[in-house]
Amino acid sequence: MTTNPNSRISALSVMFAATCTIAAPGYAARPLETVTAIAFDTAPTLDGVADDAVWNAAVPAKLHFKKGANFGEKGRTDGTIRAARVGDELFLLLEYEDPTHSERRSPYVKQADGSWKKLKDPDDTGGDNNRYYEDKAALIWPIDNSIPDFEADGCFAACHDDEPPKPYGNKYTENDGERGDMWHIKSVRTGPVGQVDDQWLDHTRFDPETAKNAGRKTDAKTGGGYTDIALVDGIPEFMAGDGKAANKGGAYWVMADDKAPFDDSRFEPGDEVASIMIAPFEGDRGDIALGLAWSDGVWTMEMRRKLVTGSETDVQFADLSAAYPFGVSVFDNAQVRHAFMQKPLALVFEE
């Protein structure tokens, strides 16, 4: 991945936040802190290095997260978000502190006897990996102001953490017709191909047979995406073309267009290899571009999306005089136990 040579930890710690507030149309008149998308002529380069002129001009809003797995004893971390509009596109810059770069997402490890085993969190009772995973972030936007409790509750309007059998509950909206657009940044599965995983939410309840993901769904795609690499006759089916172990200069993912048949003779006990193969999403699911990098304890994530996509499963930024509430969460080497904000923000556009 591209690395950012400029440490931004101290900057994030002391950066002044925008303090203006606004009540979002269609919601209860309760003020939200805003982040303003400035109008700018030149788009930033999506490389995870926030040195573009547009980001120097945009005013950051502070983010305070809490209760996230692996973020220290208190589960807290801080960050900022900035926004800009260039033509018919929205750009966002999310930066937050994370002391560890986590990319060992359930790799295969060669054992002393020559067999291969996938690293697993021994405490994971199902969909709750907090040891061998990836860093992630997520943004949720109500679609067409359809989630009435969102301004007051933020992402809690869709989080239900007390529902067995899942240790961290399910995600769904309360009522039919309430929908959310979820931008899921996955540093291993989608970051290397320069995309956010575009997903959405509805009111579907969990069912172990018909709705294992409850209300969380993915936007439509016509190709691409990520898939697990299986063990075939005891060895991983594919490896990267360079044949390097992930823990010896290789990567914890295999690009689909660079896959090669697995050559077991290249590896020795203790070597780790990827268990995931990735390719760019084609279609609606891949319409948010991404550039990201981790450096000196800070994640820098730059996003780009058309203001109006026309998709029923996307938030549409068609009215530049409106305010658009959204929530942000960040994950430190955690599958679901993210750090969250107490209140959402509202995106507004510079006139």
ZAKE-588268 format. One record per residue (C-alpha): residue number from 1; residue in three letters; x, y, z. Coordinates in Angstrom, 3 decimals, always signed. Example, Ala and Ser with C-alpha at 12.3 -4.5 7.8 and 13.67 -1.06 7.14 Angstrom:
<k=1&r=ALA&X=+12.300&Y=-4.500&Z=+7.800>
<k=2&r=SER&X=+13.670&Y=-1.060&Z=+7.140>
END
This chain:
<k=1&r=MET&X=+0.000&Y=+0.000&Z=+0.000>
<k=2&r=THR&X=+0.979&Y=+3.589&Z=-0.451>
<k=3&r=THR&X=+2.358&Y=+5.070&Z=+2.730>
<k=4&r=ASN&X=+2.005&Y=+8.606&Z=+3.927>
<k=5&r=PRO&X=+5.402&Y=+10.050&Z=+4.893>
<k=6&r=ASN&X=+3.816&Y=+12.857&Z=+6.872>
<k=7&r=SER&X=+2.663&Y=+11.878&Z=+10.331>
<k=8&r=ARG&X=-0.717&Y=+13.397&Z=+11.127>
<k=9&r=ILE&X=-1.181&Y=+12.132&Z=+14.687>
<k=10&r=SER&X=-0.439&Y=+15.389&Z=+16.419>
<k=11&r=ALA&X=-2.449&Y=+17.272&Z=+13.828>
<k=12&r=LEU&X=-5.481&Y=+15.104&Z=+14.473>
<k=13&r=SER&X=-5.104&Y=+15.581&Z=+18.201>
<k=14&r=VAL&X=-5.140&Y=+19.364&Z=+18.127>
<k=15&r=MET&X=-7.052&Y=+20.162&Z=+14.935>
<k=16&r=PHE&X=-9.836&Y=+22.702&Z=+15.264>
<k=17&r=ALA&X=-13.253&Y=+21.363&Z=+14.291>
<k=18&r=ALA&X=-16.103&Y=+23.072&Z=+12.532>
<k=19&r=THR&X=-18.672&Y=+23.990&Z=+15.155>
<k=20&r=CYS&X=-21.668&Y=+25.186&Z=+13.181>
<k=21&r=THR&X=-24.844&Y=+23.153&Z=+13.626>
<k=22&r=ILE&X=-27.921&Y=+22.503&Z=+11.551>
<k=23&r=ALA&X=-31.179&Y=+20.588&Z=+11.772>
<k=24&r=ALA&X=-31.500&Y=+18.166&Z=+8.870>
<k=25&r=PRO&X=-34.682&Y=+18.477&Z=+6.774>
<k=26&r=GLY&X=-37.187&Y=+15.719&Z=+7.498>
<k=27&r=TYR&X=-35.816&Y=+15.097&Z=+10.997>
<k=28&r=ALA&X=-36.592&Y=+16.420&Z=+14.459>
<k=29&r=ALA&X=-35.231&Y=+19.920&Z=+14.999>
<k=30&r=ARG&X=-32.142&Y=+18.879&Z=+16.900>
<k=31&r=PRO&X=-28.881&Y=+20.466&Z=+15.812>
<k=32&r=LEU&X=-26.085&Y=+18.364&Z=+14.403>
<k=33&r=GLU&X=-22.493&Y=+19.377&Z=+13.937>
<k=34&r=THR&X=-21.811&Y=+19.797&Z=+10.244>
<k=35&r=VAL&X=-19.012&Y=+19.134&Z=+7.823>
<k=36&r=THR&X=-19.116&Y=+21.426&Z=+4.799>
<k=37&r=ALA&X=-18.283&Y=+20.189&Z=+1.313>
<k=38&r=ILE&X=-16.411&Y=+23.134&Z=-0.147>
<k=39&r=ALA&X=-16.735&Y=+23.880&Z=-3.858>
<k=40&r=PHE&X=-13.333&Y=+23.363&Z=-5.477>
<k=41&r=ASP&X=-11.952&Y=+23.227&Z=-9.006>
<k=42&r=THR&X=-9.266&Y=+20.557&Z=-8.623>
<k=43&r=ALA&X=-9.937&Y=+17.029&Z=-7.405>
<k=44&r=PRO&X=-7.562&Y=+15.348&Z=-4.959>
<k=45&r=THR&X=-5.484&Y=+12.358&Z=-5.941>
<k=46&r=LEU&X=-6.888&Y=+9.288&Z=-4.199>
<k=47&r=ASP&X=-3.626&Y=+7.937&Z=-2.823>
<k=48&r=GLY&X=-4.052&Y=+8.054&Z=+0.948>
<k=49&r=VAL&X=-1.785&Y=+11.105&Z=+1.195>
<k=50&r=ALA&X=-3.775&Y=+14.151&Z=+2.270>
<k=51&r=ASP&X=-1.469&Y=+16.790&Z=+0.798>
<k=52&r=ASP&X=-3.832&Y=+18.086&Z=-1.890>
<k=53&r=ALA&X=-4.820&Y=+21.741&Z=-2.093>
<k=54&r=VAL&X=-8.479&Y=+20.891&Z=-1.636>
<k=55&r=TRP&X=-7.844&Y=+19.246&Z=+1.734>
<k=56&r=ASN&X=-5.821&Y=+22.203&Z=+2.923>
<k=57&r=ALA&X=-8.801&Y=+24.409&Z=+2.097>
<k=58&r=ALA&X=-11.525&Y=+22.186&Z=+3.572>
<k=59&r=VAL&X=-12.421&Y=+22.688&Z=+7.248>
<k=60&r=PRO&X=-12.235&Y=+19.456&Z=+9.286>
<k=61&r=ALA&X=-14.895&Y=+18.265&Z=+11.701>
<k=62&r=LYS&X=-13.661&Y=+16.341&Z=+14.712>
<k=63&r=LEU&X=-14.708&Y=+12.759&Z=+15.320>
<k=64&r=HIS&X=-14.654&Y=+11.040&Z=+18.710>
<k=65&r=PHE&X=-15.121&Y=+7.276&Z=+18.821>
<k=66&r=LYS&X=-15.566&Y=+4.952&Z=+21.784>
<k=67&r=LYS&X=-16.055&Y=+1.320&Z=+22.830>
<k=68&r=GLY&X=-14.211&Y=-0.266&Z=+19.925>
<k=69&r=ALA&X=-12.385&Y=-3.573&Z=+20.237>
<k=70&r=ASN&X=-8.573&Y=-3.299&Z=+20.234>
<k=71&r=PHE&X=-8.530&Y=+0.511&Z=+20.602>
<k=72&r=GLY&X=-6.831&Y=+0.340&Z=+23.998>
<k=73&r=GLU&X=-8.461&Y=-0.296&Z=+27.369>
<k=74&r=LYS&X=-11.228&Y=+2.272&Z=+26.856>
<k=75&r=GLY&X=-11.776&Y=+1.521&Z=+23.178>
<k=76&r=ARG&X=-11.416&Y=+5.184&Z=+22.225>
<k=77&r=THR&X=-9.866&Y=+6.935&Z=+19.260>
<k=78&r=ASP&X=-10.154&Y=+10.305&Z=+17.517>
<k=79&r=GLY&X=-10.196&Y=+11.522&Z=+13.959>
<k=80&r=THR&X=-11.433&Y=+14.125&Z=+11.514>
<k=81&r=ILE&X=-13.454&Y=+14.245&Z=+8.325>
<k=82&r=ARG&X=-13.412&Y=+16.795&Z=+5.489>
<k=83&r=ALA&X=-15.532&Y=+17.137&Z=+2.382>
<k=84&r=ALA&X=-15.390&Y=+18.788&Z=-1.020>
<k=85&r=ARG&X=-17.429&Y=+18.974&Z=-4.203>
<k=86&r=VAL&X=-15.647&Y=+19.065&Z=-7.540>
<k=87&r=GLY&X=-18.119&Y=+19.260&Z=-10.401>
<k=88&r=ASP&X=-20.658&Y=+16.473&Z=-10.011>
<k=89&r=GLU&X=-18.580&Y=+14.460&Z=-7.530>
<k=90&r=LEU&X=-18.312&Y=+14.360&Z=-3.738>
<k=91&r=PHE&X=-14.936&Y=+13.795&Z=-2.087>
<k=92&r=LEU&X=-14.442&Y=+12.822&Z=+1.557>
<k=93&r=LEU&X=-11.246&Y=+12.598&Z=+3.598>
<k=94&r=LEU&X=-11.449&Y=+10.455&Z=+6.737>
<k=95&r=GLU&X=-8.442&Y=+10.352&Z=+9.065>
<k=96&r=TYR&X=-8.289&Y=+8.621&Z=+12.434>
<k=97&r=GLU&X=-5.759&Y=+7.310&Z=+14.899>
<k=98&r=ASP&X=-5.068&Y=+3.577&Z=+14.949>
<k=99&r=PRO&X=-1.782&Y=+2.479&Z=+16.527>
<k=100&r=THR&X=-1.644&Y=-0.803&Z=+14.603>
<k=101&r=HIS&X=-1.863&Y=-1.631&Z=+10.907>
<k=102&r=SER&X=-3.963&Y=-4.804&Z=+10.807>
<k=103&r=GLU&X=-3.945&Y=-6.830&Z=+7.600>
<k=104&r=ARG&X=-3.491&Y=-10.456&Z=+8.749>
<k=105&r=ARG&X=-7.031&Y=-11.376&Z=+7.813>
<k=106&r=SER&X=-7.309&Y=-15.091&Z=+8.610>
<k=107&r=PRO&X=-4.259&Y=-16.215&Z=+6.625>
<k=108&r=TYR&X=-3.211&Y=-19.798&Z=+6.080>
<k=109&r=VAL&X=-0.083&Y=-20.836&Z=+8.000>
<k=110&r=LYS&X=+2.160&Y=-23.727&Z=+7.061>
<k=111&r=GLN&X=+2.623&Y=-26.118&Z=+9.967>
<k=112&r=ALA&X=+5.716&Y=-28.047&Z=+11.032>
<k=113&r=ASP&X=+4.279&Y=-31.219&Z=+9.490>
<k=114&r=GLY&X=+3.711&Y=-29.473&Z=+6.143>
<k=115&r=SER&X=-0.039&Y=-29.058&Z=+6.493>
<k=116&r=TRP&X=-1.853&Y=-25.722&Z=+6.182>
<k=117&r=LYS&X=-4.214&Y=-24.227&Z=+8.755>
<k=118&r=LYS&X=-6.148&Y=-20.967&Z=+8.811>
<k=119&r=LEU&X=-5.459&Y=-18.643&Z=+11.731>
<k=120&r=LYS&X=-8.619&Y=-18.252&Z=+13.804>
<k=121&r=ASP&X=-9.551&Y=-16.169&Z=+16.822>
<k=122&r=PRO&X=-10.035&Y=-18.763&Z=+19.588>
<k=123&r=ASP&X=-12.644&Y=-16.523&Z=+21.224>
<k=124&r=ASP&X=-14.718&Y=-16.136&Z=+18.067>
<k=125&r=THR&X=-18.050&Y=-17.904&Z=+18.517>
<k=126&r=GLY&X=-19.295&Y=-16.863&Z=+15.087>
<k=127&r=GLY&X=-18.709&Y=-13.740&Z=+13.004>
<k=128&r=ASP&X=-16.785&Y=-12.047&Z=+15.810>
<k=129&r=ASN&X=-13.105&Y=-12.231&Z=+14.836>
<k=130&r=ASN&X=-11.041&Y=-9.714&Z=+16.820>
<k=131&r=ARG&X=-7.581&Y=-11.199&Z=+16.422>
<k=132&r=TYR&X=-6.856&Y=-12.085&Z=+12.786>
<k=133&r=TYR&X=-8.792&Y=-9.567&Z=+10.771>
<k=134&r=GLU&X=-8.433&Y=-6.238&Z=+8.944>
<k=135&r=ASP&X=-8.852&Y=-2.557&Z=+9.738>
<k=136&r=LYS&X=-12.111&Y=-1.104&Z=+8.432>
<k=137&r=ALA&X=-14.332&Y=+1.958&Z=+8.562>
<k=138&r=ALA&X=-17.960&Y=+2.541&Z=+7.668>
<k=139&r=LEU&X=-20.303&Y=+5.431&Z=+6.936>
<k=140&r=ILE&X=-24.102&Y=+5.137&Z=+7.024>
<k=141&r=TRP&X=-26.456&Y=+7.611&Z=+5.318>
<k=142&r=PRO&X=-30.268&Y=+7.495&Z=+5.475>
<k=143&r=ILE&X=-31.722&Y=+7.162&Z=+1.980>
<k=144&r=ASP&X=-34.403&Y=+9.774&Z=+1.216>
<k=145&r=ASN&X=-34.596&Y=+10.785&Z=+4.908>
<k=146&r=SER&X=-36.325&Y=+7.448&Z=+5.516>
<k=147&r=ILE&X=-34.913&Y=+6.677&Z=+9.000>
<k=148&r=PRO&X=-36.763&Y=+9.025&Z=+11.386>
<k=149&r=ASP&X=-34.623&Y=+8.247&Z=+14.445>
<k=150&r=PHE&X=-31.288&Y=+8.701&Z=+12.705>
<k=151&r=GLU&X=-30.605&Y=+12.297&Z=+13.689>
<k=152&r=ALA&X=-31.191&Y=+11.486&Z=+17.356>
<k=153&r=ASP&X=-29.646&Y=+8.010&Z=+17.444>
<k=154&r=GLY&X=-27.247&Y=+7.895&Z=+14.503>
<k=155&r=CYS&X=-26.205&Y=+4.384&Z=+13.578>
<k=156&r=PHE&X=-27.900&Y=+3.081&Z=+16.732>
<k=157&r=ALA&X=-31.139&Y=+3.440&Z=+14.788>
<k=158&r=ALA&X=-30.039&Y=+0.310&Z=+12.911>
<k=159&r=CYS&X=-27.905&Y=-1.504&Z=+15.512>
<k=160&r=HIS&X=-29.398&Y=-4.270&Z=+17.641>
<k=161&r=ASP&X=-26.635&Y=-5.681&Z=+19.823>
<k=162&r=ASP&X=-28.708&Y=-7.862&Z=+22.144>
<k=163&r=GLU&X=-29.939&Y=-10.471&Z=+19.703>
<k=164&r=PRO&X=-28.652&Y=-14.041&Z=+19.926>
<k=165&r=PRO&X=-27.191&Y=-16.125&Z=+18.430>
<k=166&r=LYS&X=-24.787&Y=-13.441&Z=+17.222>
<k=167&r=PRO&X=-22.496&Y=-12.120&Z=+19.979>
<k=168&r=TYR&X=-22.723&Y=-8.581&Z=+18.595>
<k=169&r=GLY&X=-26.289&Y=-8.612&Z=+17.342>
<k=170&r=ASN&X=-27.699&Y=-7.571&Z=+13.974>
<k=171&r=LYS&X=-28.098&Y=-4.497&Z=+11.813>
<k=172&r=TYR&X=-31.473&Y=-3.498&Z=+10.400>
<k=173&r=THR&X=-33.865&Y=-0.545&Z=+10.370>
<k=174&r=GLU&X=-37.057&Y=-0.576&Z=+12.417>
<k=175&r=ASN&X=-39.767&Y=-0.330&Z=+9.787>
<k=176&r=ASP&X=-40.548&Y=-1.214&Z=+6.206>
<k=177&r=GLY&X=-39.380&Y=+1.562&Z=+3.886>
<k=178&r=GLU&X=-36.538&Y=+2.732&Z=+6.135>
<k=179&r=ARG&X=-33.306&Y=+2.314&Z=+4.190>
<k=180&r=GLY&X=-29.695&Y=+3.301&Z=+4.679>
<k=181&r=ASP&X=-26.679&Y=+3.533&Z=+2.375>
<k=182&r=MET&X=-23.583&Y=+1.970&Z=+3.959>
<k=183&r=TRP&X=-20.084&Y=+2.726&Z=+2.672>
<k=184&r=HIS&X=-17.881&Y=-0.080&Z=+4.004>
<k=185&r=ILE&X=-14.129&Y=+0.485&Z=+3.732>
<k=186&r=LYS&X=-12.243&Y=-2.816&Z=+3.993>
<k=187&r=SER&X=-8.499&Y=-2.317&Z=+4.025>
<k=188&r=VAL&X=-7.668&Y=-5.824&Z=+2.779>
<k=189&r=ARG&X=-10.663&Y=-6.878&Z=+0.684>
<k=190&r=THR&X=-11.430&Y=-3.626&Z=-1.165>
<k=191&r=GLY&X=-8.675&Y=-1.130&Z=-0.363>
<k=192&r=PRO&X=-6.033&Y=-2.629&Z=-2.669>
<k=193&r=VAL&X=-8.402&Y=-2.373&Z=-5.663>
<k=194&r=GLY&X=-9.291&Y=+1.237&Z=-4.844>
<k=195&r=GLN&X=-12.929&Y=+0.802&Z=-3.874>
<k=196&r=VAL&X=-15.355&Y=+1.091&Z=-0.994>
<k=197&r=ASP&X=-17.783&Y=-1.821&Z=-0.634>
<k=198&r=ASP&X=-21.117&Y=-0.117&Z=-1.351>
<k=199&r=GLN&X=-23.839&Y=-1.717&Z=+0.770>
<k=200&r=TRP&X=-27.302&Y=-0.839&Z=+2.055>
<k=201&r=LEU&X=-29.722&Y=-1.530&Z=+4.901>
<k=202&r=ASP&X=-33.402&Y=-2.281&Z=+5.228>
<k=203&r=HIS&X=-35.767&Y=-3.630&Z=+7.897>
<k=204&r=THR&X=-35.158&Y=-7.373&Z=+7.274>
<k=205&r=ARG&X=-34.923&Y=-9.315&Z=+10.553>
<k=206&r=PHE&X=-32.370&Y=-12.044&Z=+11.164>
<k=207&r=ASP&X=-33.301&Y=-15.541&Z=+10.088>
<k=208&r=PRO&X=-30.704&Y=-18.345&Z=+10.235>
<k=209&r=GLU&X=-31.960&Y=-19.816&Z=+6.975>
<k=210&r=THR&X=-33.141&Y=-16.912&Z=+4.824>
<k=211&r=ALA&X=-31.510&Y=-13.742&Z=+6.219>
<k=212&r=LYS&X=-28.242&Y=-14.456&Z=+8.009>
<k=213&r=ASN&X=-27.133&Y=-10.848&Z=+7.513>
<k=214&r=ALA&X=-30.504&Y=-9.451&Z=+8.649>
<k=215&r=GLY&X=-30.969&Y=-5.998&Z=+7.086>
<k=216&r=ARG&X=-27.452&Y=-5.601&Z=+5.734>
<k=217&r=LYS&X=-27.223&Y=-6.152&Z=+1.988>
<k=218&r=THR&X=-24.807&Y=-5.419&Z=-0.836>
<k=219&r=ASP&X=-25.472&Y=-3.232&Z=-3.844>
<k=220&r=ALA&X=-25.828&Y=-5.057&Z=-7.146>
<k=221&r=LYS&X=-22.718&Y=-6.063&Z=-9.052>
<k=222&r=THR&X=-22.107&Y=-7.519&Z=-12.483>
<k=223&r=GLY&X=-18.671&Y=-8.940&Z=-11.707>
<k=224&r=GLY&X=-15.582&Y=-8.697&Z=-9.553>
<k=225&r=GLY&X=-15.449&Y=-8.665&Z=-5.774>
<k=226&r=TYR&X=-13.697&Y=-10.857&Z=-3.251>
<k=227&r=THR&X=-13.878&Y=-14.562&Z=-2.518>
<k=228&r=ASP&X=-12.258&Y=-16.997&Z=-0.114>
<k=229&r=ILE&X=-9.374&Y=-19.135&Z=-1.308>
<k=230&r=ALA&X=-10.172&Y=-22.728&Z=-0.436>
<k=231&r=LEU&X=-7.899&Y=-25.539&Z=+0.642>
<k=232&r=VAL&X=-7.793&Y=-28.115&Z=-2.141>
<k=233&r=ASP&X=-6.180&Y=-31.428&Z=-1.270>
<k=234&r=GLY&X=-4.852&Y=-29.777&Z=+1.869>
<k=235&r=ILE&X=-3.162&Y=-26.748&Z=+0.286>
<k=236&r=PRO&X=-4.457&Y=-23.285&Z=-0.735>
<k=237&r=GLU&X=-5.777&Y=-23.320&Z=-4.291>
<k=238&r=PHE&X=-4.041&Y=-20.104&Z=-5.388>
<k=239&r=MET&X=-1.147&Y=-17.826&Z=-4.504>
<k=240&r=ALA&X=+0.067&Y=-14.463&Z=-5.767>
<k=241&r=GLY&X=+2.170&Y=-14.477&Z=-8.910>
<k=242&r=ASP&X=+5.344&Y=-13.516&Z=-7.047>
<k=243&r=GLY&X=+5.036&Y=-16.572&Z=-4.811>
<k=244&r=LYS&X=+6.020&Y=-14.637&Z=-1.683>
<k=245&r=ALA&X=+4.793&Y=-15.481&Z=+1.791>
<k=246&r=ALA&X=+2.592&Y=-12.692&Z=+3.159>
<k=247&r=ASN&X=+4.779&Y=-12.382&Z=+6.255>
<k=248&r=LYS&X=+7.938&Y=-12.222&Z=+4.129>
<k=249&r=GLY&X=+7.260&Y=-9.304&Z=+1.822>
<k=250&r=GLY&X=+4.108&Y=-10.565&Z=+0.143>
<k=251&r=ALA&X=+0.496&Y=-9.510&Z=+0.626>
<k=252&r=TYR&X=-2.409&Y=-10.863&Z=+2.658>
<k=253&r=TRP&X=-4.575&Y=-10.862&Z=-0.461>
<k=254&r=VAL&X=-4.272&Y=-12.267&Z=-3.981>
<k=255&r=MET&X=-5.304&Y=-10.113&Z=-6.924>
<k=256&r=ALA&X=-7.566&Y=-12.163&Z=-9.183>
<k=257&r=ASP&X=-5.658&Y=-11.064&Z=-12.277>
<k=258&r=ASP&X=-2.367&Y=-12.113&Z=-10.653>
<k=259&r=LYS&X=-3.359&Y=-15.491&Z=-9.239>
<k=260&r=ALA&X=-1.188&Y=-18.527&Z=-9.841>
<k=261&r=PRO&X=-1.605&Y=-22.213&Z=-9.004>
<k=262&r=PHE&X=-0.262&Y=-22.820&Z=-5.512>
<k=263&r=ASP&X=+3.301&Y=-24.129&Z=-5.369>
<k=264&r=ASP&X=+3.700&Y=-25.700&Z=-1.944>
<k=265&r=SER&X=+7.444&Y=-26.212&Z=-2.445>
<k=266&r=ARG&X=+8.036&Y=-22.452&Z=-2.201>
<k=267&r=PHE&X=+6.972&Y=-22.265&Z=+1.428>
<k=268&r=GLU&X=+8.374&Y=-23.418&Z=+4.749>
<k=269&r=PRO&X=+6.775&Y=-23.893&Z=+8.188>
<k=270&r=GLY&X=+5.692&Y=-20.574&Z=+9.674>
<k=271&r=ASP&X=+5.003&Y=-18.957&Z=+6.314>
<k=272&r=GLU&X=+1.645&Y=-17.207&Z=+5.987>
<k=273&r=VAL&X=-0.311&Y=-16.842&Z=+2.745>
<k=274&r=ALA&X=-3.532&Y=-15.083&Z=+1.785>
<k=275&r=SER&X=-6.916&Y=-16.727&Z=+2.187>
<k=276&r=ILE&X=-8.757&Y=-14.094&Z=+0.150>
<k=277&r=MET&X=-8.753&Y=-13.262&Z=-3.573>
<k=278&r=ILE&X=-9.890&Y=-9.810&Z=-4.682>
<k=279&r=ALA&X=-10.924&Y=-7.947&Z=-7.826>
<k=280&r=PRO&X=-12.637&Y=-4.591&Z=-8.472>
<k=281&r=PHE&X=-16.421&Y=-4.636&Z=-8.209>
<k=282&r=GLU&X=-18.205&Y=-4.059&Z=-11.493>
<k=283&r=GLY&X=-21.545&Y=-2.293&Z=-11.323>
<k=284&r=ASP&X=-23.375&Y=-0.435&Z=-8.560>
<k=285&r=ARG&X=-21.395&Y=-2.023&Z=-5.736>
<k=286&r=GLY&X=-18.179&Y=-0.444&Z=-7.000>
<k=287&r=ASP&X=-19.230&Y=+3.158&Z=-7.584>
<k=288&r=ILE&X=-17.263&Y=+4.645&Z=-4.650>
<k=289&r=ALA&X=-13.560&Y=+5.088&Z=-5.390>
<k=290&r=LEU&X=-11.009&Y=+4.880&Z=-2.577>
<k=291&r=GLY&X=-7.402&Y=+5.674&Z=-1.839>
<k=292&r=LEU&X=-6.051&Y=+4.781&Z=+1.580>
<k=293&r=ALA&X=-2.828&Y=+4.407&Z=+3.528>
<k=294&r=TRP&X=-1.765&Y=+3.744&Z=+7.101>
<k=295&r=SER&X=+1.300&Y=+5.599&Z=+8.362>
<k=296&r=ASP&X=+2.656&Y=+6.471&Z=+11.802>
<k=297&r=GLY&X=-0.475&Y=+5.362&Z=+13.619>
<k=298&r=VAL&X=-2.996&Y=+7.156&Z=+11.396>
<k=299&r=TRP&X=-5.343&Y=+5.887&Z=+8.700>
<k=300&r=THR&X=-5.921&Y=+8.274&Z=+5.799>
<k=301&r=MET&X=-8.898&Y=+7.357&Z=+3.601>
<k=302&r=GLU&X=-9.967&Y=+9.399&Z=+0.572>
<k=303&r=MET&X=-13.302&Y=+8.669&Z=-1.120>
<k=304&r=ARG&X=-14.980&Y=+9.803&Z=-4.340>
<k=305&r=ARG&X=-18.570&Y=+9.278&Z=-5.501>
<k=306&r=LYS&X=-20.949&Y=+10.875&Z=-7.964>
<k=307&r=LEU&X=-23.384&Y=+13.212&Z=-6.244>
<k=308&r=VAL&X=-26.239&Y=+11.440&Z=-8.026>
<k=309&r=THR&X=-25.888&Y=+7.782&Z=-8.996>
<k=310&r=GLY&X=-29.509&Y=+6.988&Z=-9.805>
<k=311&r=SER&X=-29.367&Y=+3.796&Z=-7.743>
<k=312&r=GLU&X=-32.271&Y=+3.033&Z=-5.398>
<k=313&r=THR&X=-29.782&Y=+1.689&Z=-2.852>
<k=314&r=ASP&X=-27.654&Y=+4.859&Z=-2.713>
<k=315&r=VAL&X=-28.126&Y=+8.176&Z=-0.970>
<k=316&r=GLN&X=-28.538&Y=+10.868&Z=-3.625>
<k=317&r=PHE&X=-26.938&Y=+14.265&Z=-3.032>
<k=318&r=ALA&X=-29.230&Y=+15.948&Z=-5.552>
<k=319&r=ASP&X=-30.252&Y=+18.952&Z=-3.452>
<k=320&r=LEU&X=-27.157&Y=+20.989&Z=-2.605>
<k=321&r=SER&X=-29.176&Y=+23.158&Z=-0.212>
<k=322&r=ALA&X=-30.109&Y=+20.177&Z=+1.981>
<k=323&r=ALA&X=-28.286&Y=+18.607&Z=+4.919>
<k=324&r=TYR&X=-27.445&Y=+14.900&Z=+4.831>
<k=325&r=PRO&X=-27.035&Y=+13.153&Z=+8.218>
<k=326&r=PHE&X=-24.490&Y=+10.359&Z=+8.450>
<k=327&r=GLY&X=-22.625&Y=+8.304&Z=+11.016>
<k=328&r=VAL&X=-19.058&Y=+6.995&Z=+11.044>
<k=329&r=SER&X=-17.566&Y=+3.944&Z=+12.749>
<k=330&r=VAL&X=-14.035&Y=+2.539&Z=+12.727>
<k=331&r=PHE&X=-12.749&Y=-0.998&Z=+13.276>
<k=332&r=ASP&X=-9.328&Y=-1.955&Z=+14.637>
<k=333&r=ASN&X=-8.629&Y=-5.534&Z=+13.566>
<k=334&r=ALA&X=-12.265&Y=-6.336&Z=+14.314>
<k=335&r=GLN&X=-14.960&Y=-8.025&Z=+12.288>
<k=336&r=VAL&X=-17.922&Y=-6.307&Z=+13.952>
<k=337&r=ARG&X=-16.875&Y=-4.679&Z=+17.248>
<k=338&r=HIS&X=-16.383&Y=-1.181&Z=+15.920>
<k=339&r=ALA&X=-15.786&Y=+2.067&Z=+17.763>
<k=340&r=PHE&X=-18.711&Y=+4.429&Z=+17.296>
<k=341&r=MET&X=-19.714&Y=+8.093&Z=+17.551>
<k=342&r=GLN&X=-22.321&Y=+9.166&Z=+20.066>
<k=343&r=LYS&X=-24.084&Y=+11.455&Z=+17.567>
<k=344&r=PRO&X=-24.134&Y=+11.636&Z=+13.775>
<k=345&r=LEU&X=-22.922&Y=+14.557&Z=+11.688>
<k=346&r=ALA&X=-24.615&Y=+16.350&Z=+8.805>
<k=347&r=LEU&X=-23.004&Y=+16.967&Z=+5.430>
<k=348&r=VAL&X=-23.831&Y=+20.345&Z=+3.895>
<k=349&r=PHE&X=-22.630&Y=+21.921&Z=+0.667>
<k=350&r=GLU&X=-20.990&Y=+25.284&Z=+0.208>
<k=351&r=GLU&X=-23.145&Y=+27.600&Z=-1.860>
END
